[in-house]
């Protein structure tokens, strides 16, 4: 063999060996064993009310389906009269949006199907699929008396550039972002947060009083971990507005575990000291000016400051080498996304009925997912600049990820069975944990800057 050819082969082998590899496919024994060996504590930060096309719409990383890579995407001003014209997604969005888009169950219905009362039987049978064409008309219905339709359509159709969201841009370029991650419920905040923690909203489709009255009887991740001798803390921003999600569940009160719900400033102390619990769950503040969840009318830049502070506390802390940080959102908040939400198994026999703006009732059967939400895996054990596409179920079928994927994966990490059929059918992501750690994760993230 010619010396130059030999040198080339050696160089290729060295480069190949230097690339961290995934141990195996999802749900496999080798992937689960690798997850348990590498990850000792999990941190989950759940932000508020943004879609992939909105918040990550300007990310140019290949493989992420969004307006800048695949668009523009358009909506009519009137779904039944296209002659009124259309509006398309465009770059640059507002740091703070004051006209909060509709994210009730019936609002999601109109945004996805162009009707407050789509035919459930046809949806379940696959004959009726979402067109994602009703976002602009629903925003105009809500606020057309107070603002012009051009401004309102911009609010729900425009997207943030990489320069507007420098923290998220850096995280996308350095870690794993999901292309097909949906909220578990096509509805508002609290039902989705309950579903993330337990796999179901227990038949609730609105932010009703049951959430503040600790009225949910189902098993949650918090109860599961306590009863199997694993530690957890739910940190929350004391300005309030979301959660604390552990307090949705009656078990937290009846078993006297409210001491594990603590103000957010305690998180930073624990992270610096290396005293984080095995499971850390963080509630941001919501939902007005000065809050940091990215929910309208809070600033996107204030949300980026929170994400930056949590990341940098973890990155500088002594537990970084065994940490998996999951950054996600509860639901899309009425912001446009072009990817139709798929069907999914019912978690339980319960349903939710509400009266819609048309005066008719609609019953949600909880047999389909909500819109596509930004979600990232952040750790020295995940790949750099990876865009994960659809996952697979335990039966090997392709499926979109959702909040239930967190519970599915944590079940593998801490050896507990799926809470219900929705969680059992969710794709897991333990196979995205690599067999060797990276040493090039950024120590600091760029400073967010307030904009228009």
C-alpha positions in Angstrom: 0.0 0.0 0.0 1.3 3.5 -0.9 2.4 5.4 2.3 0.0 8.3 1.5 -3.0 5.8 1.3 -2.0 4.2 4.6 -1.8 7.7 6.2 -5.2 8.5 4.8 -6.7 5.3 6.3 -5.2 6.0 9.7 -6.5 9.5 9.7 -10.0 8.3 8.8 -9.9 5.7 11.5 -8.7 8.3 14.1 -11.5 10.7 13.1 -14.1 7.9 13.2 -13.0 6.9 16.7 -13.1 10.5 17.9 -16.8 10.8 16.9 -19.1 9.8 19.9 -21.5 7.1 18.9 -24.9 6.1 19.9 -25.0 2.7 21.6 -28.0 1.2 19.9 -31.6 1.8 18.9 -34.4 3.2 21.0 -35.9 0.9 23.7 -32.9 -1.5 23.4 -31.2 -3.0 26.4 -27.9 -1.5 25.4 -29.3 2.0 25.0 -31.0 1.8 28.4 -27.9 0.5 30.1 -25.9 3.3 28.5 -28.5 5.9 29.7 -28.3 4.6 33.3 -24.5 4.6 33.2 -24.1 8.2 31.9 -27.1 10.2 33.3 -27.5 10.5 37.1 -29.7 13.6 37.3 -32.3 15.1 34.9 -33.3 18.8 34.8 -36.6 19.7 33.1 -37.4 23.4 32.3 -40.9 23.9 30.7 -41.4 27.2 29.1 -44.7 28.6 27.7 -46.7 28.9 24.6 -44.5 28.8 21.5 -44.4 26.7 18.3 -41.4 25.4 16.4 -42.3 27.6 13.3 -42.6 30.7 15.6 -39.7 30.4 18.0 -37.3 28.3 15.9 -38.6 29.5 12.5 -35.3 31.3 11.7 -32.9 28.5 12.6 -30.9 27.6 9.5 -29.7 24.2 10.8 -30.4 21.5 8.2 -33.1 19.1 8.9 -35.3 21.4 11.0 -38.5 21.9 9.1 -39.4 25.6 9.5 -40.2 28.7 7.5 -36.6 29.8 6.7 -35.6 26.3 5.5 -38.9 25.1 3.9 -41.3 28.1 3.8 -42.8 30.5 3.6 -46.1 29.1 4.9 -49.3 30.9 4.4 -52.8 31.2 6.0 -55.9 32.8 4.5 -57.5 35.7 6.3 -60.8 33.7 6.0 -60.7 29.9 5.6 -64.1 29.9 3.8 -63.3 32.8 1.5 -59.7 32.6 0.1 -60.5 35.7 -2.1 -60.0 37.8 1.0 -56.2 37.2 0.6 -53.5 35.4 2.4 -50.6 36.2 4.7 -47.3 34.3 4.8 -44.6 33.7 7.4 -41.8 36.2 7.5 -38.7 37.0 9.5 -38.6 39.1 12.7 -41.2 38.9 15.4 -42.0 41.0 18.5 -40.1 40.6 21.7 -43.4 41.0 23.5 -46.8 40.2 22.0 -49.8 41.8 23.8 -52.6 40.0 21.9 -52.3 36.5 23.3 -53.4 34.0 20.6 -56.1 31.5 21.2 -54.9 28.2 22.7 -58.1 26.8 24.1 -59.1 23.4 22.9 -61.6 25.0 20.5 -59.1 27.6 19.4 -56.6 24.8 18.5 -59.5 23.1 16.6 -60.0 26.2 14.5 -56.3 26.8 13.9 -55.7 23.2 12.9 -59.0 22.2 11.1 -60.7 25.6 10.3 -63.6 24.6 12.5 -64.4 24.9 16.3 -66.1 21.5 16.1 -64.3 19.1 13.7 -65.8 15.7 13.2 -64.1 13.4 15.8 -65.0 10.2 14.0 -63.4 11.4 10.8 -60.3 12.5 12.7 -60.0 9.2 14.4 -60.5 7.3 11.1 -57.9 9.4 9.3 -60.3 10.9 6.8 -60.0 14.4 8.4 -56.4 15.7 8.9 -55.3 19.1 10.1 -54.6 21.8 7.4 -53.0 24.3 9.8 -54.9 27.1 8.0 -56.9 28.8 10.7 -54.4 30.7 12.8 -54.8 34.1 11.2 -58.6 34.0 11.1 -58.8 33.0 14.8 -56.4 35.8 15.8 -58.6 38.3 13.9 -61.7 36.9 15.5 -60.3 37.6 19.0 -58.7 41.0 18.4 -60.0 42.4 15.2 -62.0 45.1 17.0 -58.9 46.5 18.6 -56.1 46.0 16.0 -55.8 45.8 12.2 -55.6 42.5 10.5 -52.1 43.0 9.2 -50.6 43.4 12.6 -52.6 40.5 14.0 -51.6 38.2 11.3 -47.9 39.1 11.8 -48.2 38.2 15.4 -49.1 34.6 14.7 -47.3 34.0 11.4 -43.9 35.7 11.8 -40.8 33.9 13.2 -37.7 34.8 15.2 -34.4 35.1 13.5 -31.2 33.5 14.8 -30.0 37.0 15.9 -33.2 37.7 17.9 -32.9 34.5 19.9 -29.1 34.1 20.4 -29.4 31.7 23.4 -31.6 29.3 21.6 -29.5 29.6 18.4 -26.4 28.6 20.3 -28.2 25.7 22.0 -29.6 24.4 18.7 -26.1 24.5 17.1 -24.5 22.7 20.0 -27.0 20.1 21.2 -30.0 18.1 20.1 -33.2 19.7 18.8 -36.4 17.7 17.9 -38.1 18.2 14.6 -41.2 16.3 15.5 -42.1 17.0 19.2 -45.7 17.8 20.0 -47.6 18.8 23.1 -49.6 16.0 24.5 -52.9 17.9 24.4 -54.3 20.3 21.8 -55.2 22.8 24.5 -53.8 25.2 27.1 -51.1 25.3 29.7 -52.2 23.4 32.8 -53.6 20.3 31.1 -50.3 20.0 29.2 -48.2 20.5 32.3 -50.2 17.8 34.1 -49.8 15.5 31.1 -46.0 16.0 31.1 -45.8 15.1 34.8 -48.3 12.2 34.7 -49.1 11.3 31.1 -52.7 12.6 31.3 -54.7 15.7 32.3 -57.3 13.4 33.8 -60.1 14.8 31.6 -59.3 18.5 32.1 -59.0 20.7 29.0 -58.9 24.1 30.5 -56.9 25.9 33.2 -59.7 25.3 35.8 -59.7 25.6 39.6 -58.8 21.9 40.1 -55.1 22.7 39.3 -54.8 25.2 42.2 -56.9 23.0 44.5 -54.5 20.0 44.2 -57.4 17.9 42.9 -55.6 15.4 40.6 -55.5 11.8 41.8 -53.4 10.1 39.1 -49.8 8.9 39.7 -47.2 11.5 38.8 -43.5 11.4 38.3 -43.1 13.0 41.7 -45.0 10.2 43.5 -43.2 7.6 41.5 -39.8 8.8 42.4 -40.5 9.1 46.1 -42.0 5.7 46.3 -38.9 4.1 44.6 -36.4 6.0 46.7 -35.3 8.6 44.1 -35.0 12.3 44.9 -36.7 15.3 43.3 -37.3 19.0 43.7 -39.8 21.2 41.9 -38.3 24.8 41.8 -40.6 27.6 40.8 -40.4 31.3 40.1 -42.1 33.0 43.0 -43.7 35.6 40.7 -46.1 32.7 39.9 -48.2 32.0 36.9 -47.3 28.3 36.2 -47.5 25.5 38.6 -45.7 24.6 40.7 -46.7 21.5 38.8 -46.0 19.0 41.6 -48.8 20.7 43.5 -51.4 19.8 40.9 -51.5 16.3 42.5 -53.3 15.4 45.8 -50.5 13.0 46.6 -48.1 15.9 47.1 -50.3 17.2 49.9 -51.6 14.0 51.5 -48.1 12.6 51.7 -46.6 15.8 53.1 -44.2 16.5 50.3 -44.8 20.2 49.8 -41.4 20.8 51.3 -40.0 19.6 48.0 -41.5 22.6 46.2 -39.0 25.4 46.6 -38.3 28.9 45.2 -36.2 29.0 42.0 -33.3 30.8 43.7 -32.6 27.6 45.7 -31.9 25.8 42.4 -28.8 28.0 41.7 -27.4 27.3 45.1 -27.9 23.6 44.8 -26.4 23.5 41.3 -23.3 25.4 42.4 -22.8 23.1 45.4 -23.4 19.9 43.4 -26.5 19.1 45.5 -29.1 18.8 42.7 -31.6 16.0 43.2 -32.0 13.2 40.7 -34.9 14.9 39.1 -35.2 18.7 39.0 -38.3 20.3 37.6 -38.4 24.1 37.0 -41.5 26.3 36.7 -40.8 29.8 35.1 -43.0 32.8 35.9 -46.0 33.7 33.8 -47.7 35.5 32.1 -47.4 39.3 31.9 -44.8 41.9 31.4 -41.7 41.1 33.4 -42.3 37.3 33.5 -39.8 34.9 32.0 -41.7 32.0 30.5 -41.9 33.5 27.0 -45.7 33.6 27.3 -47.3 36.7 25.9 -47.0 39.5 27.0 -43.7 38.5 28.6 -40.6 39.2 26.6 -38.8 36.5 24.6 -35.5 38.1 25.7 -36.4 37.6 29.3 -37.2 34.0 28.7 -33.8 33.7 27.0 -32.2 35.2 30.2 -33.8 32.4 32.3 -32.7 29.6 29.9 -29.1 31.1 29.9 -29.0 31.3 33.7 -30.2 27.7 34.1 -27.8 26.3 31.5 -24.8 28.2 32.9 -25.6 27.1 36.4 -25.6 23.5 35.3 -22.6 23.9 33.0 -20.4 25.4 35.8 -21.6 23.0 38.5 -19.9 19.8 39.6 -22.8 17.6 38.3 -22.6 18.7 34.7 -20.8 15.5 33.6 -23.8 13.4 34.7 -26.7 15.8 33.8 -29.4 15.7 31.1 -31.1 19.0 30.7 -34.4 18.9 28.9 -35.7 22.2 27.6 -39.3 22.2 26.4 -42.5 24.1 26.1 -46.0 23.3 27.4 -47.9 24.0 24.1 -47.9 26.1 21.0 -50.0 29.0 22.4 -51.9 29.7 19.2 -48.8 30.5 17.2 -48.6 29.0 13.7 -46.9 25.8 12.9 -47.2 24.0 9.5 -46.8 20.4 10.7 -50.1 18.6 11.4 -50.4 17.1 14.8 -50.8 13.3 14.7 -53.2 10.9 16.4 -52.1 9.2 19.6 -53.6 6.6 22.0 -56.0 7.8 24.7 -54.3 7.8 28.1 -57.5 6.9 29.9 -61.3 6.8 29.2 -61.9 10.4 30.1 -63.0 13.3 27.8 -63.5 17.0 28.0 -66.5 19.0 26.7 -66.7 22.8 26.2 -69.0 25.3 24.6 -67.3 26.9 21.6 -67.6 30.4 20.3 -70.1 29.1 17.7 -72.4 28.1 20.5 -72.0 24.4 19.8 -70.4 21.9 22.2 -67.2 20.1 21.3 -65.8 17.0 23.1 -62.1 16.3 23.1 -61.4 12.6 23.3 -57.7 13.0 24.0 -56.8 10.8 21.1 -54.5 13.2 19.3 -51.5 15.4 20.1 -51.3 19.2 20.0 -49.0 21.4 18.0 -45.3 21.1 17.4 -43.2 22.7 20.3 -39.5 23.5 20.6 -37.7 20.8 22.6 -33.9 20.3 23.1 -31.7 17.8 24.9 -28.7 19.5 26.5 -25.8 17.5 27.9 -22.2 16.6 27.4 -23.6 13.2 26.4 -25.6 14.3 23.3 -24.4 15.1 19.8 -23.5 18.6 18.6 -26.0 20.3 16.2 -28.2 17.2 15.9 -31.7 17.4 14.5 -33.7 14.4 15.7 -36.6 13.4 13.4 -39.4 11.1 14.4 -38.8 8.4 17.1 -39.9 4.8 17.3 -42.3 3.1 19.7 -41.4 0.0 21.7 -42.9 -2.0 18.8 -40.6 -0.3 16.3 -43.2 1.9 14.7 -42.3 5.5 13.7 -44.0 8.1 15.9 -43.8 11.8 16.8 -42.2 12.6 20.2 -44.3 14.4 22.9 -44.2 15.2 26.6 -45.0 11.6 27.3 -41.6 10.7 25.7 -40.0 12.2 28.8 -41.9 9.9 31.1 -41.2 6.9 28.8 -37.5 7.7 28.9 -37.4 8.4 32.6 -39.1 5.0 33.1 -36.1 3.4 31.5 -33.7 5.5 33.6 -35.3 4.8 36.9 -37.0 1.4 36.1 -40.7 2.1 36.3 -43.5 1.0 34.0 -45.5 3.4 31.8 -48.3 5.1 33.7 -50.9 4.6 30.9 -51.3 3.7 27.2 -50.3 7.1 26.0 -46.9 6.9 27.8 -46.5 3.3 26.8 -46.9 4.2 23.1 -44.6 7.2 23.2 -41.2 7.1 21.6 -38.3 7.3 24.0 -35.0 9.1 23.4 -32.4 7.2 25.5 -30.7 6.2 22.3 -29.6 9.8 21.8 -27.3 9.5 24.8 -23.8 8.8 23.4 -21.2 6.4 24.6 -18.6 9.1 25.2 -18.8 12.6 26.6 -18.0 15.8 24.7 -15.5 18.3 26.0 -16.6 21.2 23.7 -20.0 22.2 25.2 -20.1 26.1 25.5 -19.3 27.4 29.0 -21.3 30.5 28.4 -24.2 31.5 26.2 -24.5 34.8 24.5 -26.4 37.6 26.3 -30.0 38.2 25.2 -30.8 41.7 24.1 -34.3 43.2 24.2 -35.7 44.2 20.8 -38.9 45.7 19.4 
